[in-house]
Amino acid sequence: MKKLLPIFAALTAWSWLRAGYYIQQKSYILKEGQRKESTTQIWMEGENLRMESPTRITIVNYGSQKVYFVNKSRKTYYAMTLPQLKELLSTMVEMMKRMGADVSPKIEITGEKKVVKGYHCTVVLMKLGSLQTMEQCLSPDVRISMADYMKVLEVMLPREMMEELRARKKKLEALGFPVYSRTSSSYMGRSTVTETYLEKYRRGPIPPEVFTVPPGYRKTEYSSPFSRR
């Protein structure tokens, strides 16, 4: 039995290293005088990612470079490649540039300290010119690596901002995981403010079906909003 203990310990350690993350966030959105609440769930494991809001699901497989966008109310989904998604985000940035908007990315580690819902954290500012400012508070108390969280940001931020993040990856990783963020955006006279708090997280194995499109959903074709008709 004693000889088997190191084997069991090794298997346990391996399963821990391979284990994924479940993250739940609560957001408060203020737009045009209306305040809404929304809960986002995130699952990450290996090369797989799933983000789910009350109305939509996004599933990413970094191995196959495929992204699936699921509409829960219509029970439909469409797919594109990760390079196509990055190109779409870059195209949107280029269009804003041509309209005269400042979209230059900037990241500043302010050094300001806060305590948010019991988490000690450090404030980091992420700016996309005059269009968007995101204040994030990163806490080392949450044991989720920035390298893993960058998989989430990969499908949300344009290529230019991701390059800035990678350049500061080591410094950001030392600060920890965002337990709070406040995003202010303004475009064509309309402004939106979103505050997001980490509600809970846990580490452990995730069933493979979490990273697949739910059964019974109909596939539709993706049509770029910038394609000529």
C-alpha positions in Angstrom: 0.0 0.0 0.0 2.8 2.4 0.9 4.3 1.9 -2.6 1.0 3.0 -4.2 0.8 6.2 -2.2 3.3 8.1 -4.4 1.4 7.0 -7.5 -1.9 8.3 -6.0 -0.2 11.5 -5.0 1.1 12.0 -8.5 -2.3 11.3 -10.1 -3.9 13.8 -7.7 -1.4 16.4 -8.5 -1.8 15.8 -12.3 -5.6 16.1 -12.0 -5.2 19.4 -10.1 -2.9 20.8 -12.7 -5.3 19.8 -15.5 -8.4 21.1 -13.5 -10.3 24.0 -14.9 -11.9 27.1 -13.4 -15.4 28.2 -12.9 -15.9 32.0 -12.4 -19.1 33.9 -11.7 -19.3 37.7 -12.1 -22.1 40.1 -11.4 -22.4 43.3 -13.5 -24.4 46.5 -13.1 -24.9 48.3 -16.4 -25.9 52.0 -16.7 -26.9 53.0 -20.2 -29.1 55.9 -21.2 -30.5 56.3 -17.7 -31.4 52.7 -17.4 -29.8 50.3 -14.9 -29.6 46.6 -15.5 -28.1 43.7 -13.7 -26.5 40.7 -15.4 -24.7 37.5 -14.3 -21.8 36.1 -16.4 -20.5 32.6 -15.9 -17.1 31.5 -17.2 -15.6 28.1 -17.6 -11.9 27.6 -18.5 -10.0 24.3 -18.9 -7.0 23.7 -21.1 -7.7 24.9 -24.6 -11.4 25.4 -23.9 -13.4 28.5 -22.8 -17.1 29.1 -22.3 -18.7 32.4 -21.4 -22.4 32.6 -20.7 -24.8 35.5 -20.0 -28.6 35.4 -19.6 -29.0 35.7 -23.4 -25.8 34.4 -25.1 -23.1 31.8 -24.9 -19.6 32.1 -26.4 -17.5 28.9 -26.7 -13.9 29.0 -27.8 -11.6 26.1 -28.6 -8.0 27.4 -29.0 -6.8 24.1 -30.4 -9.1 24.2 -33.4 -9.2 28.0 -33.4 -13.0 27.9 -33.6 -15.4 30.3 -31.9 -19.2 29.5 -31.5 -21.7 32.3 -30.8 -25.0 30.9 -29.4 -28.3 32.8 -29.2 -30.2 31.2 -26.3 -33.6 32.7 -27.0 -33.6 31.8 -30.7 -31.8 28.5 -30.1 -29.4 29.2 -33.0 -25.6 29.5 -33.3 -22.9 30.4 -35.8 -19.2 29.7 -36.0 -16.1 31.5 -37.1 -12.4 31.1 -36.7 -10.4 33.0 -34.0 -8.4 34.8 -36.7 -11.7 35.9 -38.3 -12.9 37.3 -34.9 -9.6 39.2 -34.4 -9.8 40.6 -37.9 -13.4 41.7 -37.2 -12.3 43.5 -34.0 -9.4 45.2 -35.8 -11.8 46.3 -38.7 -14.0 48.0 -36.1 -11.0 49.8 -34.7 -9.9 50.9 -38.1 -13.4 52.2 -39.0 -13.4 54.3 -35.8 -9.9 55.7 -36.7 -11.2 56.8 -40.1 -14.1 58.6 -38.3 -11.5 60.5 -36.3 -11.7 58.6 -33.0 -8.7 58.2 -30.8 -8.3 54.4 -30.3 -4.7 54.2 -29.2 -4.3 51.5 -26.5 -2.7 52.4 -23.1 -2.2 50.3 -19.9 -1.2 52.0 -16.6 -0.4 50.2 -13.4 -1.4 53.0 -11.0 -0.2 51.4 -7.7 -3.4 52.5 -6.0 -4.6 50.0 -3.5 -8.2 49.1 -2.7 -10.2 46.5 -0.8 -13.2 45.2 -2.8 -15.5 42.7 -1.1 -12.7 41.6 1.2 -10.1 41.3 -1.6 -7.0 43.4 -1.4 -6.3 44.6 -5.0 -4.2 47.0 -7.1 -5.8 49.3 -9.7 -4.8 49.0 -13.4 -6.2 51.4 -16.1 -6.7 50.1 -19.6 -7.6 52.8 -22.2 -8.6 52.5 -25.8 -8.1 56.2 -26.7 -11.1 58.3 -25.9 -13.6 55.5 -26.6 -13.2 53.3 -23.6 -11.6 53.3 -20.1 -11.5 50.2 -18.0 -10.4 50.3 -14.4 -9.5 46.9 -13.1 -8.6 45.9 -9.5 -6.3 42.9 -9.5 -5.9 40.7 -6.4 -3.3 38.0 -5.7 -5.9 36.4 -3.3 -7.6 34.8 -6.3 -5.6 31.9 -7.6 -6.3 32.3 -11.3 -3.4 33.2 -13.6 -3.4 36.2 -15.9 -2.2 33.8 -18.6 -5.5 31.9 -18.3 -7.6 35.0 -18.0 -6.1 36.5 -21.2 -7.9 33.7 -23.0 -11.1 35.5 -22.0 -9.8 38.9 -23.1 -8.7 37.4 -26.4 -12.3 37.3 -27.6 -13.2 40.7 -26.2 -10.4 43.1 -27.0 -8.8 44.2 -30.3 -5.4 43.0 -31.4 -3.7 46.3 -30.4 -4.8 46.1 -26.8 -3.9 42.4 -26.5 -0.3 43.3 -27.7 -0.1 45.9 -24.9 -1.3 43.3 -22.4 1.2 40.7 -23.5 4.0 43.3 -23.2 3.1 43.7 -19.5 2.0 40.1 -18.8 4.6 39.4 -16.1 3.8 42.6 -14.1 0.1 42.0 -14.4 0.4 38.3 -13.4 2.2 39.3 -10.2 -0.8 41.5 -9.3 -3.4 38.8 -9.6 -6.9 38.4 -11.0 -9.5 41.2 -11.5 -12.0 41.1 -8.7 -13.6 44.4 -9.8 -13.8 46.4 -13.0 -15.4 49.6 -14.1 -15.7 50.2 -17.8 -16.8 53.5 -19.3 -17.4 53.8 -23.0 -18.6 56.6 -25.2 -19.4 56.5 -28.9 -21.5 58.8 -31.0 -22.8 60.7 -28.0 -23.9 57.6 -26.2 -22.2 56.5 -23.0 -22.3 53.2 -21.0 -20.8 52.4 -17.6 -20.5 48.8 -16.4 -19.3 47.7 -13.0 -18.4 44.1 -12.6 -17.6 42.2 -9.4 -16.2 38.7 -8.8 -18.9 36.8 -7.0 -17.3 33.4 -6.7 -14.8 31.0 -8.3 -13.7 27.5 -7.8 -11.2 25.1 -9.4 -12.0 21.5 -10.5 -12.7 19.3 -13.4 -15.3 20.5 -15.9 -17.5 18.1 -17.9 -16.6 18.1 -21.6 -20.2 18.9 -22.7 -19.8 22.4 -21.2 -17.6 23.3 -24.1 -20.0 22.1 -26.8 -23.1 23.8 -28.4 -26.2 22.7 -26.5 -28.2 20.0 -28.3 -31.2 21.1 -30.4 -29.7 24.4 -31.5 -29.8 25.3 -35.2 -26.7 26.4 -37.1 -26.9 29.6 -39.1 -24.3 31.2 -41.4 -22.2 34.1 -40.2 -22.5 37.3 -42.2 -20.0 40.0 -41.6 -21.5 43.4 -41.0 -18.7 44.9 -43.1 -19.2 42.7 -46.1 -20.5 44.2 -49.3 -24.0 43.1 -50.3 
